[in-house]
Amino acid sequence: MSHTKTKIRAEAGELIVGDCVQEMARLQADSVDLVFADPPYNLQLGGELLRPNNQSRVDGVADDWDKFEDFAAYDAFTRAWLAEARRVLKETGSLWVIGTYHNIHRIGTALQDLGFWLLNDVVWRKSNPMPNFRGRRFTNAQETLIWCAKGEAHKGYTFNYEAMKSLNEDIQMRSDWLLPICTGAERVKKNGRKAHPTQKPEALLQRVILAASKPGDVVLDPFLGSGTTVVAAKRLGRRWIGIEQSADYAEVAATRLAEVTPLDGVDLETMKPKRAEPRVPFGNLLERGLIAPGETLYDRMKKVKARVRADGSLAHGPLTGSIHRIGALAQGAQACNGWTYWYVADEKGDLTSIDSLRDLVRKELD
Ligand SMILES: C[S@@+](CC[C@H](N)C(=O)[O-])C[C@H]1O[C@@H](n2cnc3c(N)ncnc32)[C@H](O)[C@@H]1O
């Protein structure tokens, strides 16, 4: 199918009905910040599958768009769309592909062969996977997302590390994500049946887009299906391009898009990396009167103490040096971030991190 038709052209995006290889070929090179692709799986399903308890039919993916003659045909298709995706990607862009064990390993090889540089493979662990009805294998409870930069030398890709940490209650986000599959009210229905067999959860796309793009960036999905990527992109204030070969699925995406209101700009601001903030030396805290020479600093358990000297250095017994050096020596560690290690105590003995005092100074500098 290759009947090009633009379903929607809006200020923030475009929904195109057509074949993604041909349609991406029409897009400008180096114009896209983030590609998210959920390509056909090549599931090679044979026969229909019935639930053992009531013999009802399991909704698998038996559609024509998932059928390929053989692995060679699938590989040729994969390389064709990946080459176009790489061409349209900016030097600072990145690409995510999601797949199952049926296709993700073939895609991984193609990615490396085409020059992409793999950054992570993220496992989406499904909290509510479909059981293995025949009991002949393990429950298939995961999908894999490969995240890559345009090439090895392309170091300028976006990764909103602090935003991911913040989303995870201030703990570094890991590469295994536990999220439910798309069910209930979120699952789009048409005449009482699923409108698309493989609609992805919006939470998954929101996480990908928040992690790897900025507000105003262009997000492209060449296999749009029911539109999850553009819905999440629009909500998060990104520009979007969706390509889908089926006019029926594109219609579903258009209807979903129409219901989305982008979040306010202020709500889209994410946590900034500390290194992007103005540098405040520890001595500034003394100069601003937030800490006094002669005051004692403590570790979080109040087991380690050090005395602050007039020049901003610390004395810990015979040892002297910066907040970082004394923090490291006190723990017998190679290195220490003194800002997160040391605290000051008030009259009641309650502790305040010196990092939060630094934040006060930074706010004055803003
Ligand atoms: C796995 S589904 C994507 C589902 C989507 N992520 C969602 O959340 O709804 C793959 C989609 O790609 C479409 N497709 C397959 N081959 C295509 C091609 N060559 N060009 C454009 N779309 C294609 C199929 O029609 C199908 O809707």
The ligand as an ORCA input file, in Angstrom:
! r2SCAN-3c Opt
* xyz 0 1
  C       3.015     -2.912     15.775
  S       1.910     -1.834     15.008
  C       2.181     -0.266     15.809
  C       1.234     -0.025     16.960
  C       1.393      1.332     17.604
  N       2.662      1.454     18.294
  C       0.254      1.636     18.571
  O       0.506      1.951     19.743
  O      -0.890      1.557     18.159
  C       2.633     -1.625     13.427
  C       1.842     -0.722     12.505
  O       2.636     -0.455     11.352
  C       1.815     -0.392     10.209
  N       2.700     -0.675      9.065
  C       3.211     -1.874      8.694
  N       4.008     -1.725      7.633
  C       4.036     -0.399      7.335
  C       4.690      0.374      6.355
  N       5.488     -0.175      5.449
  N       4.487      1.718      6.366
  C       3.670      2.301      7.274
  N       3.011      1.609      8.215
  C       3.185      0.272      8.263
  C       0.735     -1.425     10.462
  O      -0.430     -1.113      9.717
  C       0.542     -1.315     11.975
  O      -0.527     -0.453     12.277
*
